[in-house]
Amino acid sequence: MPEIEIPEPSPRDTTTLFKLRPRQCRYVISDDGTEAVFCGATAPEGSSWCPWHKQLVYVKPQARSGR
Ligand SMILES: [Zn+2]
């Protein structure tokens, strides 16, 4: 378990593909079939996701259910 607590990104940062910038989190939080909505929170240099979604992307399924 990570000991550093990462704050959940604000829903107000959400953006669409056309507005998405290189340093914004590209985790798709909603996709209704016509337009994907991305997280849009600030992502670290060289990363495609904000710290919050990076931990979600990299978490291993076995580690989550191993209680
Ligand atoms: Zn994110």
N, CA, C, O and the ligand as a Tripos MOL2 file, in Angstrom:
@<TRIPOS>MOLECULE
protein
  269   267    68     0     0
PROTEIN
NO_CHARGES

@<TRIPOS>ATOM
      1 N           0.8400   -1.2120    0.0000 N.3       1 MET1
      2 CA          0.0000    0.0000    0.0000 C.3       1 MET1
      3 C           0.8670    1.2510    0.0000 C.2       1 MET1
      4 O           1.8350    1.3370    0.7570 O.2       1 MET1
      5 N           0.5310    2.2110   -0.8350 N.am      2 PRO2
      6 CA          1.2930    3.4690   -0.8440 C.3       2 PRO2
      7 C           1.0360    4.2670    0.4200 C.2       2 PRO2
      8 O          -0.1040    4.3810    0.8690 O.2       2 PRO2
      9 N           2.0930    4.8180    0.9940 N.am      3 GLU3
     10 CA          1.9370    5.5630    2.2390 C.3       3 GLU3
     11 C           1.6440    7.0350    1.9780 C.2       3 GLU3
     12 O           1.1480    7.7470    2.8510 O.2       3 GLU3
     13 N           1.9540    7.4710    0.7840 N.am      4 ILE4
     14 CA          1.6900    8.8690    0.4450 C.3       4 ILE4
     15 C           0.2500    9.0170   -0.0190 C.2       4 ILE4
     16 O          -0.2070    8.3120   -0.9180 O.2       4 ILE4
     17 N          -0.4360    9.9270    0.5980 N.am      5 GLU5
     18 CA         -1.8250   10.1180    0.2210 C.3       5 GLU5
     19 C          -1.9270   11.0840   -0.9520 C.2       5 GLU5
     20 O          -1.4650   12.2220   -0.8750 O.2       5 GLU5
     21 N          -2.5260   10.6260   -2.0200 N.am      6 ILE6
     22 CA         -2.6530   11.4510   -3.2200 C.3       6 ILE6
     23 C          -4.0750   11.9850   -3.3140 C.2       6 ILE6
     24 O          -5.0310   11.2100   -3.3280 O.2       6 ILE6
     25 N          -4.2170   13.2900   -3.3770 N.am      7 PRO7
     26 CA         -5.5550   13.8800   -3.4540 C.3       7 PRO7
     27 C          -6.2460   13.5570   -4.7630 C.2       7 PRO7
     28 O          -5.6160   13.5430   -5.8200 O.2       7 PRO7
     29 N          -7.5180   13.3040   -4.6930 N.am      8 GLU8
     30 CA         -8.2860   13.0190   -5.8980 C.3       8 GLU8
     31 C          -8.4280   14.3000   -6.7190 C.2       8 GLU8
     32 O          -8.7260   15.3570   -6.1630 O.2       8 GLU8
     33 N          -8.2170   14.2190   -8.0360 N.am      9 PRO9
     34 CA         -8.2880   15.4150   -8.8870 C.3       9 PRO9
     35 C          -9.6850   16.0180   -8.9060 C.2       9 PRO9
     36 O         -10.6870   15.3120   -8.7900 O.2       9 PRO9
     37 N          -9.7290   17.3130   -9.0510 N.am     10 SER10
     38 CA        -11.0140   18.0040   -9.0780 C.3      10 SER10
     39 C         -11.7840   17.7320  -10.3630 C.2      10 SER10
     40 O         -11.2090   17.7500  -11.4520 O.2      10 SER10
     41 N         -13.0760   17.4830  -10.2380 N.am     11 PRO11
     42 CA        -13.9150   17.2700  -11.4290 C.3      11 PRO11
     43 C         -13.9240   18.4870  -12.3520 C.2      11 PRO11
     44 O         -14.2540   18.3860  -13.5340 O.2      11 PRO11
     45 N         -13.5560   19.6380  -11.7890 N.am     12 ARG12
     46 CA        -13.5600   20.8640  -12.5980 C.3      12 ARG12
     47 C         -12.4210   20.8970  -13.6010 C.2      12 ARG12
     48 O         -12.4140   21.7240  -14.5120 O.2      12 ARG12
     49 N         -11.4570   19.9980  -13.4350 N.am     13 ASP13
     50 CA        -10.3190   19.9560  -14.3600 C.3      13 ASP13
     51 C         -10.6220   19.1460  -15.6100 C.2      13 ASP13
     52 O          -9.8100   19.0960  -16.5340 O.2      13 ASP13
     53 N         -11.7750   18.5200  -15.6410 N.am     14 THR14
     54 CA        -12.0740   17.6410  -16.7700 C.3      14 THR14
     55 C         -12.0280   18.3950  -18.0980 C.2      14 THR14
     56 O         -12.3580   19.5780  -18.1770 O.2      14 THR14
     57 N         -11.6110   17.6750  -19.1310 N.am     15 THR15
     58 CA        -11.4750   18.2970  -20.4360 C.3      15 THR15
     59 C         -11.8070   17.2910  -21.5370 C.2      15 THR15
     60 O         -11.9950   16.1030  -21.2750 O.2      15 THR15
     61 N         -11.8730   17.7760  -22.7450 N.am     16 THR16
     62 CA        -12.1690   16.8870  -23.8620 C.3      16 THR16
     63 C         -10.9270   16.7100  -24.7340 C.2      16 THR16
     64 O          -9.9210   17.3960  -24.5530 O.2      16 THR16
     65 N         -11.0160   15.7970  -25.6610 N.am     17 LEU17
     66 CA         -9.8550   15.4760  -26.4980 C.3      17 LEU17
     67 C          -9.3210   16.7090  -27.2250 C.2      17 LEU17
     68 O          -8.1100   16.8610  -27.3840 O.2      17 LEU17
     69 N         -10.2010   17.5670  -27.6570 N.am     18 PHE18
     70 CA         -9.7750   18.7330  -28.4280 C.3      18 PHE18
     71 C          -9.0660   19.7750  -27.5770 C.2      18 PHE18
     72 O          -8.2510   20.5560  -28.0700 O.2      18 PHE18
     73 N          -9.3950   19.7690  -26.2790 N.am     19 LYS19
     74 CA         -8.7760   20.7520  -25.3830 C.3      19 LYS19
     75 C          -7.6200   20.1750  -24.5870 C.2      19 LYS19
     76 O          -6.9070   20.8900  -23.8830 O.2      19 LYS19
     77 N          -7.4490   18.8710  -24.7140 N.am     20 LEU20
     78 CA         -6.4200   18.2020  -23.9160 C.3      20 LEU20
     79 C          -5.0240   18.6930  -24.2870 C.2      20 LEU20
     80 O          -4.6500   18.7380  -25.4590 O.2      20 LEU20
     81 N          -4.2650   19.0580  -23.2530 N.am     21 ARG21
     82 CA         -2.8980   19.5120  -23.4610 C.3      21 ARG21
     83 C          -1.9240   18.4140  -23.0420 C.2      21 ARG21
     84 O          -2.2860   17.5020  -22.2980 O.2      21 ARG21
     85 N          -0.6680   18.5110  -23.5340 N.am     22 PRO22
     86 CA          0.3320   17.4710  -23.2660 C.3      22 PRO22
     87 C           0.5340   17.1810  -21.7790 C.2      22 PRO22
     88 O           0.7820   16.0350  -21.4030 O.2      22 PRO22
     89 N           0.4330   18.1920  -20.9420 N.am     23 ARG23
     90 CA          0.7100   17.9910  -19.5240 C.3      23 ARG23
     91 C          -0.5560   17.7430  -18.7110 C.2      23 ARG23
     92 O          -0.5590   17.8950  -17.4890 O.2      23 ARG23
     93 N          -1.6230   17.3650  -19.3940 N.am     24 GLN24
     94 CA         -2.8560   17.0620  -18.6790 C.3      24 GLN24
     95 C          -3.1110   15.5630  -18.6500 C.2      24 GLN24
     96 O          -2.7620   14.8330  -19.5780 O.2      24 GLN24
     97 N          -3.7260   15.1260  -17.5620 N.am     25 CYS25
     98 CA         -4.0190   13.7080  -17.3980 C.3      25 CYS25
     99 C          -4.9890   13.2390  -18.4790 C.2      25 CYS25
    100 O          -6.0310   13.8540  -18.7050 O.2      25 CYS25
    101 N          -4.6320   12.1460  -19.1400 N.am     26 ARG26
    102 CA         -5.4730   11.6630  -20.2290 C.3      26 ARG26
    103 C          -6.2450   10.4010  -19.8340 C.2      26 ARG26
    104 O          -6.5420    9.5470  -20.6700 O.2      26 ARG26
    105 N          -6.5520   10.3090  -18.5810 N.am     27 TYR27
    106 CA         -7.3730    9.1900  -18.1170 C.3      27 TYR27
    107 C          -8.8360    9.4810  -18.4780 C.2      27 TYR27
    108 O          -9.3750   10.5260  -18.1130 O.2      27 TYR27
    109 N          -9.4670    8.5550  -19.1930 N.am     28 VAL28
    110 CA        -10.8530    8.7680  -19.6030 C.3      28 VAL28
    111 C         -11.7800    8.4550  -18.4390 C.2      28 VAL28
    112 O         -11.8530    7.3140  -17.9810 O.2      28 VAL28
    113 N         -12.4820    9.4640  -17.9680 N.am     29 ILE29
    114 CA        -13.3910    9.2470  -16.8410 C.3      29 ILE29
    115 C         -14.8240    9.0760  -17.3150 C.2      29 ILE29
    116 O         -15.6700    8.5810  -16.5700 O.2      29 ILE29
    117 N         -15.1030    9.4810  -18.5510 N.am     30 SER30
    118 CA        -16.4530    9.3340  -19.0820 C.3      30 SER30
    119 C         -16.4120    9.2680  -20.5950 C.2      30 SER30
    120 O         -15.6990   10.0350  -21.2420 O.2      30 SER30
    121 N         -17.1710    8.3610  -21.1440 N.am     31 ASP31
    122 CA        -17.2220    8.2480  -22.5950 C.3      31 ASP31
    123 C         -18.6200    7.8030  -22.9900 C.2      31 ASP31
    124 O         -18.9600    6.6260  -22.8770 O.2      31 ASP31
    125 N         -19.4160    8.7330  -23.4480 N.am     32 ASP32
    126 CA        -20.8060    8.4030  -23.7680 C.3      32 ASP32
    127 C         -20.9710    7.9560  -25.2180 C.2      32 ASP32
    128 O         -22.0910    7.7870  -25.6990 O.2      32 ASP32
    129 N         -19.8520    7.7660  -25.9050 N.am     33 GLY33
    130 CA        -19.9230    7.2860  -27.2700 C.3      33 GLY33
    131 C         -19.7040    8.3820  -28.2980 C.2      33 GLY33
    132 O         -19.3460    8.0980  -29.4410 O.2      33 GLY33
    133 N         -19.9160    9.6350  -27.9040 N.am     34 THR34
    134 CA        -19.7140   10.7290  -28.8520 C.3      34 THR34
    135 C         -18.4860   11.5600  -28.4740 C.2      34 THR34
    136 O         -17.7380   12.0160  -29.3390 O.2      34 THR34
    137 N         -18.2940   11.7460  -27.1760 N.am     35 GLU35
    138 CA        -17.1770   12.5650  -26.7440 C.3      35 GLU35
    139 C         -16.5970   12.0350  -25.4450 C.2      35 GLU35
    140 O         -17.2920   11.9350  -24.4340 O.2      35 GLU35
    141 N         -15.3090   11.6940  -25.4820 N.am     36 ALA36
    142 CA        -14.6460   11.2090  -24.2810 C.3      36 ALA36
    143 C         -14.2700   12.3820  -23.3880 C.2      36 ALA36
    144 O         -13.8270   13.4270  -23.8660 O.2      36 ALA36
    145 N         -14.4480   12.2000  -22.1040 N.am     37 VAL37
    146 CA        -14.0730   13.2310  -21.1430 C.3      37 VAL37
    147 C         -12.8430   12.7530  -20.3770 C.2      37 VAL37
    148 O         -12.8310   11.6640  -19.8040 O.2      37 VAL37
    149 N         -11.8070   13.5940  -20.3830 N.am     38 PHE38
    150 CA        -10.5680   13.2300  -19.7220 C.3      38 PHE38
    151 C         -10.4610   13.9230  -18.3740 C.2      38 PHE38
    152 O         -11.0790   14.9600  -18.1350 O.2      38 PHE38
    153 N          -9.6630   13.3260  -17.5040 N.am     39 CYS39
    154 CA         -9.4570   13.8690  -16.1550 C.3      39 CYS39
    155 C          -8.9790   15.3180  -16.2320 C.2      39 CYS39
    156 O          -9.5860   16.1920  -15.6120 O.2      39 CYS39
    157 N          -7.9150   15.5930  -16.9690 N.am     40 GLY40
    158 CA         -7.4560   16.9560  -17.1810 C.3      40 GLY40
    159 C          -6.6130   17.5490  -16.0670 C.2      40 GLY40
    160 O          -6.1700   18.6920  -16.1730 O.2      40 GLY40
    161 N          -6.3850   16.8020  -15.0130 N.am     41 ALA41
    162 CA         -5.5380   17.3130  -13.9370 C.3      41 ALA41
    163 C          -4.0880   17.4000  -14.4220 C.2      41 ALA41
    164 O          -3.7080   16.7310  -15.3830 O.2      41 ALA41
    165 N          -3.2970   18.2140  -13.7620 N.am     42 THR42
    166 CA         -1.9060   18.3780  -14.1720 C.3      42 THR42
    167 C          -1.1290   17.0760  -14.0050 C.2      42 THR42
    168 O          -1.1320   16.4690  -12.9340 O.2      42 THR42
    169 N          -0.4690   16.6620  -15.0710 N.am     43 ALA43
    170 CA          0.3290   15.4410  -15.0370 C.3      43 ALA43
    171 C           1.8090   15.8120  -14.9890 C.2      43 ALA43
    172 O           2.2230   16.8000  -15.5950 O.2      43 ALA43
    173 N           2.6100   15.0160  -14.2650 N.am     44 PRO44
    174 CA          4.0510   15.2730  -14.2100 C.3      44 PRO44
    175 C           4.6960   15.1250  -15.5760 C.2      44 PRO44
    176 O           4.1540   14.4640  -16.4630 O.2      44 PRO44
    177 N           5.8570   15.7450  -15.7390 N.am     45 GLU45
    178 CA          6.5850   15.6560  -16.9990 C.3      45 GLU45
    179 C           6.8340   14.1990  -17.3710 C.2      45 GLU45
    180 O           7.3160   13.4200  -16.5490 O.2      45 GLU45
    181 N           6.5100   13.8350  -18.5930 N.am     46 GLY46
    182 CA          6.7700   12.4820  -19.0520 C.3      46 GLY46
    183 C           5.7100   11.4750  -18.6510 C.2      46 GLY46
    184 O           5.8420   10.2850  -18.9350 O.2      46 GLY46
    185 N           4.6620   11.9430  -17.9960 N.am     47 SER47
    186 CA          3.6040   11.0270  -17.5940 C.3      47 SER47
    187 C           2.3020   11.3700  -18.3040 C.2      47 SER47
    188 O           2.0130   12.5380  -18.5640 O.2      47 SER47
    189 N           1.5340   10.3570  -18.6080 N.am     48 SER48
    190 CA          0.2590   10.5880  -19.2800 C.3      48 SER48
    191 C          -0.8760   10.7610  -18.2950 C.2      48 SER48
    192 O          -1.9950   11.1020  -18.6770 O.2      48 SER48
    193 N          -0.5810   10.5200  -17.0090 N.am     49 TRP49
    194 CA         -1.6460   10.5990  -16.0130 C.3      49 TRP49
    195 C          -1.2300   11.4400  -14.8160 C.2      49 TRP49
    196 O          -0.0430   11.5770  -14.5230 O.2      49 TRP49
    197 N          -2.2030   11.9940  -14.1390 N.am     50 CYS50
    198 CA         -1.9360   12.6690  -12.8810 C.3      50 CYS50
    199 C          -1.5760   11.5900  -11.8530 C.2      50 CYS50
    200 O          -1.8460   10.4110  -12.0790 O.2      50 CYS50
    201 N          -0.9720   11.9820  -10.7350 N.am     51 PRO51
    202 CA         -0.5640   10.9860   -9.7230 C.3      51 PRO51
    203 C          -1.7050   10.0880   -9.2780 C.2      51 PRO51
    204 O          -1.5000    8.9020   -9.0190 O.2      51 PRO51
    205 N          -2.9020   10.6460   -9.1870 N.am     52 TRP52
    206 CA         -4.0580    9.8810   -8.7440 C.3      52 TRP52
    207 C          -4.3850    8.7420   -9.7090 C.2      52 TRP52
    208 O          -4.5490    7.5950   -9.2940 O.2      52 TRP52
    209 N          -4.4760    9.0650  -10.9840 N.am     53 HIS53
    210 CA         -4.8220    8.0340  -11.9510 C.3      53 HIS53
    211 C          -3.6490    7.1170  -12.2710 C.2      53 HIS53
    212 O          -3.8390    5.9740  -12.6870 O.2      53 HIS53
    213 N          -2.4500    7.6180  -12.0780 N.am     54 LYS54
    214 CA         -1.2880    6.7700  -12.3000 C.3      54 LYS54
    215 C          -1.3030    5.6100  -11.3070 C.2      54 LYS54
    216 O          -0.9700    4.4760  -11.6490 O.2      54 LYS54
    217 N          -1.6920    5.9160  -10.0860 N.am     55 GLN55
    218 CA         -1.7480    4.8500   -9.0880 C.3      55 GLN55
    219 C          -2.8870    3.8770   -9.4100 C.2      55 GLN55
    220 O          -2.7910    2.6860   -9.1140 O.2      55 GLN55
    221 N          -3.9500    4.3830  -10.0080 N.am     56 LEU56
    222 CA         -5.0430    3.4940  -10.3930 C.3      56 LEU56
    223 C          -4.6340    2.6010  -11.5550 C.2      56 LEU56
    224 O          -4.9810    1.4210  -11.6080 O.2      56 LEU56
    225 N          -3.8830    3.1960  -12.4890 N.am     57 VAL57
    226 CA         -3.4700    2.4550  -13.6730 C.3      57 VAL57
    227 C          -2.4670    1.3720  -13.3190 C.2      57 VAL57
    228 O          -2.4870    0.2810  -13.8900 O.2      57 VAL57
    229 N          -1.5900    1.6800  -12.3730 N.am     58 TYR58
    230 CA         -0.5180    0.7520  -12.0550 C.3      58 TYR58
    231 C          -0.8380   -0.2360  -10.9430 C.2      58 TYR58
    232 O          -0.0770   -1.1720  -10.7010 O.2      58 TYR58
    233 N          -1.9660   -0.0270  -10.2650 N.am     59 VAL59
    234 CA         -2.3040   -0.9410   -9.1700 C.3      59 VAL59
    235 C          -2.5820   -2.3380   -9.7110 C.2      59 VAL59
    236 O          -3.2170   -2.5000  -10.7540 O.2      59 VAL59
    237 N          -2.1040   -3.3280   -8.9990 N.am     60 LYS60
    238 CA         -2.3100   -4.7040   -9.4420 C.3      60 LYS60
    239 C          -3.5810   -5.2720   -8.8050 C.2      60 LYS60
    240 O          -3.7870   -5.1460   -7.5980 O.2      60 LYS60
    241 N          -4.4260   -5.8960   -9.6220 N.am     61 PRO61
    242 CA         -5.6890   -6.4610   -9.1320 C.3      61 PRO61
    243 C          -5.5000   -7.3640   -7.9260 C.2      61 PRO61
    244 O          -6.3130   -7.3360   -7.0020 O.2      61 PRO61
    245 N          -4.4490   -8.1590   -7.9170 N.am     62 GLN62
    246 CA         -4.2240   -9.0770   -6.8010 C.3      62 GLN62
    247 C          -3.9340   -8.3320   -5.5170 C.2      62 GLN62
    248 O          -4.2910   -8.7900   -4.4320 O.2      62 GLN62
    249 N          -3.2850   -7.1800   -5.6380 N.am     63 ALA63
    250 CA         -2.9300   -6.4220   -4.4440 C.3      63 ALA63
    251 C          -4.1670   -5.7940   -3.8110 C.2      63 ALA63
    252 O          -4.2040   -5.5550   -2.6040 O.2      63 ALA63
    253 N          -5.1700   -5.5300   -4.6280 N.am     64 ARG64
    254 CA         -6.3640   -4.8660   -4.1080 C.3      64 ARG64
    255 C          -7.2810   -5.8520   -3.3710 C.2      64 ARG64
    256 O          -7.9140   -5.4940   -2.3780 O.2      64 ARG64
    257 N          -7.3450   -7.0850   -3.8610 N.am     65 SER65
    258 CA         -8.2700   -8.0370   -3.2710 C.3      65 SER65
    259 C          -7.6020   -8.9120   -2.2060 C.2      65 SER65
    260 O          -8.2360   -9.7810   -1.6080 O.2      65 SER65
    261 N          -6.3310   -8.6650   -1.9900 N.am     66 GLY66
    262 CA         -5.6030   -9.5190   -1.0500 C.3      66 GLY66
    263 C          -5.7250   -9.1050    0.4010 C.2      66 GLY66
    264 O          -4.7130   -8.9340    1.0800 O.2      66 GLY66
    265 N          -6.9380   -8.9410    0.8880 N.am     67 ARG67
    266 CA         -7.1080   -8.5180    2.2640 C.3      67 ARG67
    267 C          -7.2150   -9.7030    3.1860 C.2      67 ARG67
    268 O          -7.3630   -9.5330    4.3960 O.2      67 ARG67
    269 ZN         -6.1560   12.0480  -13.6590 Zn       68 ZN68
@<TRIPOS>BOND
     1     1     2 1
     2     2     3 1
     3     3     4 2
     4     3     5 am
     5     5     6 1
     6     6     7 1
     7     7     8 2
     8     7     9 am
     9     9    10 1
    10    10    11 1
    11    11    12 2
    12    11    13 am
    13    13    14 1
    14    14    15 1
    15    15    16 2
    16    15    17 am
    17    17    18 1
    18    18    19 1
    19    19    20 2
    20    19    21 am
    21    21    22 1
    22    22    23 1
    23    23    24 2
    24    23    25 am
    25    25    26 1
    26    26    27 1
    27    27    28 2
    28    27    29 am
    29    29    30 1
    30    30    31 1
    31    31    32 2
    32    31    33 am
    33    33    34 1
    34    34    35 1
    35    35    36 2
    36    35    37 am
    37    37    38 1
    38    38    39 1
    39    39    40 2
    40    39    41 am
    41    41    42 1
    42    42    43 1
    43    43    44 2
    44    43    45 am
    45    45    46 1
    46    46    47 1
    47    47    48 2
    48    47    49 am
    49    49    50 1
    50    50    51 1
    51    51    52 2
    52    51    53 am
    53    53    54 1
    54    54    55 1
    55    55    56 2
    56    55    57 am
    57    57    58 1
    58    58    59 1
    59    59    60 2
    60    59    61 am
    61    61    62 1
    62    62    63 1
    63    63    64 2
    64    63    65 am
    65    65    66 1
    66    66    67 1
    67    67    68 2
    68    67    69 am
    69    69    70 1
    70    70    71 1
    71    71    72 2
    72    71    73 am
    73    73    74 1
    74    74    75 1
    75    75    76 2
    76    75    77 am
    77    77    78 1
    78    78    79 1
    79    79    80 2
    80    79    81 am
    81    81    82 1
    82    82    83 1
    83    83    84 2
    84    83    85 am
    85    85    86 1
    86    86    87 1
    87    87    88 2
    88    87    89 am
    89    89    90 1
    90    90    91 1
    91    91    92 2
    92    91    93 am
    93    93    94 1
    94    94    95 1
    95    95    96 2
    96    95    97 am
    97    97    98 1
    98    98    99 1
    99    99   100 2
   100    99   101 am
   101   101   102 1
   102   102   103 1
   103   103   104 2
   104   103   105 am
   105   105   106 1
   106   106   107 1
   107   107   108 2
   108   107   109 am
   109   109   110 1
   110   110   111 1
   111   111   112 2
   112   111   113 am
   113   113   114 1
   114   114   115 1
   115   115   116 2
   116   115   117 am
   117   117   118 1
   118   118   119 1
   119   119   120 2
   120   119   121 am
   121   121   122 1
   122   122   123 1
   123   123   124 2
   124   123   125 am
   125   125   126 1
   126   126   127 1
   127   127   128 2
   128   127   129 am
   129   129   130 1
   130   130   131 1
   131   131   132 2
   132   131   133 am
   133   133   134 1
   134   134   135 1
   135   135   136 2
   136   135   137 am
   137   137   138 1
   138   138   139 1
   139   139   140 2
   140   139   141 am
   141   141   142 1
   142   142   143 1
   143   143   144 2
   144   143   145 am
   145   145   146 1
   146   146   147 1
   147   147   148 2
   148   147   149 am
   149   149   150 1
   150   150   151 1
   151   151   152 2
   152   151   153 am
   153   153   154 1
   154   154   155 1
   155   155   156 2
   156   155   157 am
   157   157   158 1
   158   158   159 1
   159   159   160 2
   160   159   161 am
   161   161   162 1
   162   162   163 1
   163   163   164 2
   164   163   165 am
   165   165   166 1
   166   166   167 1
   167   167   168 2
   168   167   169 am
   169   169   170 1
   170   170   171 1
   171   171   172 2
   172   171   173 am
   173   173   174 1
   174   174   175 1
   175   175   176 2
   176   175   177 am
   177   177   178 1
   178   178   179 1
   179   179   180 2
   180   179   181 am
   181   181   182 1
   182   182   183 1
   183   183   184 2
   184   183   185 am
   185   185   186 1
   186   186   187 1
   187   187   188 2
   188   187   189 am
   189   189   190 1
   190   190   191 1
   191   191   192 2
   192   191   193 am
   193   193   194 1
   194   194   195 1
   195   195   196 2
   196   195   197 am
   197   197   198 1
   198   198   199 1
   199   199   200 2
   200   199   201 am
   201   201   202 1
   202   202   203 1
   203   203   204 2
   204   203   205 am
   205   205   206 1
   206   206   207 1
   207   207   208 2
   208   207   209 am
   209   209   210 1
   210   210   211 1
   211   211   212 2
   212   211   213 am
   213   213   214 1
   214   214   215 1
   215   215   216 2
   216   215   217 am
   217   217   218 1
   218   218   219 1
   219   219   220 2
   220   219   221 am
   221   221   222 1
   222   222   223 1
   223   223   224 2
   224   223   225 am
   225   225   226 1
   226   226   227 1
   227   227   228 2
   228   227   229 am
   229   229   230 1
   230   230   231 1
   231   231   232 2
   232   231   233 am
   233   233   234 1
   234   234   235 1
   235   235   236 2
   236   235   237 am
   237   237   238 1
   238   238   239 1
   239   239   240 2
   240   239   241 am
   241   241   242 1
   242   242   243 1
   243   243   244 2
   244   243   245 am
   245   245   246 1
   246   246   247 1
   247   247   248 2
   248   247   249 am
   249   249   250 1
   250   250   251 1
   251   251   252 2
   252   251   253 am
   253   253   254 1
   254   254   255 1
   255   255   256 2
   256   255   257 am
   257   257   258 1
   258   258   259 1
   259   259   260 2
   260   259   261 am
   261   261   262 1
   262   262   263 1
   263   263   264 2
   264   263   265 am
   265   265   266 1
   266   266   267 1
   267   267   268 2
@<TRIPOS>SUBSTRUCTURE
     1 MET1         2 RESIDUE 1 A MET
     2 PRO2         6 RESIDUE 1 A PRO
     3 GLU3        10 RESIDUE 1 A GLU
     4 ILE4        14 RESIDUE 1 A ILE
     5 GLU5        18 RESIDUE 1 A GLU
     6 ILE6        22 RESIDUE 1 A ILE
     7 PRO7        26 RESIDUE 1 A PRO
     8 GLU8        30 RESIDUE 1 A GLU
     9 PRO9        34 RESIDUE 1 A PRO
    10 SER10       38 RESIDUE 1 A SER
    11 PRO11       42 RESIDUE 1 A PRO
    12 ARG12       46 RESIDUE 1 A ARG
    13 ASP13       50 RESIDUE 1 A ASP
    14 THR14       54 RESIDUE 1 A THR
    15 THR15       58 RESIDUE 1 A THR
    16 THR16       62 RESIDUE 1 A THR
    17 LEU17       66 RESIDUE 1 A LEU
    18 PHE18       70 RESIDUE 1 A PHE
    19 LYS19       74 RESIDUE 1 A LYS
    20 LEU20       78 RESIDUE 1 A LEU
    21 ARG21       82 RESIDUE 1 A ARG
    22 PRO22       86 RESIDUE 1 A PRO
    23 ARG23       90 RESIDUE 1 A ARG
    24 GLN24       94 RESIDUE 1 A GLN
    25 CYS25       98 RESIDUE 1 A CYS
    26 ARG26      102 RESIDUE 1 A ARG
    27 TYR27      106 RESIDUE 1 A TYR
    28 VAL28      110 RESIDUE 1 A VAL
    29 ILE29      114 RESIDUE 1 A ILE
    30 SER30      118 RESIDUE 1 A SER
    31 ASP31      122 RESIDUE 1 A ASP
    32 ASP32      126 RESIDUE 1 A ASP
    33 GLY33      130 RESIDUE 1 A GLY
    34 THR34      134 RESIDUE 1 A THR
    35 GLU35      138 RESIDUE 1 A GLU
    36 ALA36      142 RESIDUE 1 A ALA
    37 VAL37      146 RESIDUE 1 A VAL
    38 PHE38      150 RESIDUE 1 A PHE
    39 CYS39      154 RESIDUE 1 A CYS
    40 GLY40      158 RESIDUE 1 A GLY
    41 ALA41      162 RESIDUE 1 A ALA
    42 THR42      166 RESIDUE 1 A THR
    43 ALA43      170 RESIDUE 1 A ALA
    44 PRO44      174 RESIDUE 1 A PRO
    45 GLU45      178 RESIDUE 1 A GLU
    46 GLY46      182 RESIDUE 1 A GLY
    47 SER47      186 RESIDUE 1 A SER
    48 SER48      190 RESIDUE 1 A SER
    49 TRP49      194 RESIDUE 1 A TRP
    50 CYS50      198 RESIDUE 1 A CYS
    51 PRO51      202 RESIDUE 1 A PRO
    52 TRP52      206 RESIDUE 1 A TRP
    53 HIS53      210 RESIDUE 1 A HIS
    54 LYS54      214 RESIDUE 1 A LYS
    55 GLN55      218 RESIDUE 1 A GLN
    56 LEU56      222 RESIDUE 1 A LEU
    57 VAL57      226 RESIDUE 1 A VAL
    58 TYR58      230 RESIDUE 1 A TYR
    59 VAL59      234 RESIDUE 1 A VAL
    60 LYS60      238 RESIDUE 1 A LYS
    61 PRO61      242 RESIDUE 1 A PRO
    62 GLN62      246 RESIDUE 1 A GLN
    63 ALA63      250 RESIDUE 1 A ALA
    64 ARG64      254 RESIDUE 1 A ARG
    65 SER65      258 RESIDUE 1 A SER
    66 GLY66      262 RESIDUE 1 A GLY
    67 ARG67      266 RESIDUE 1 A ARG
    68 ZN68       269 GROUP 0 **** ****
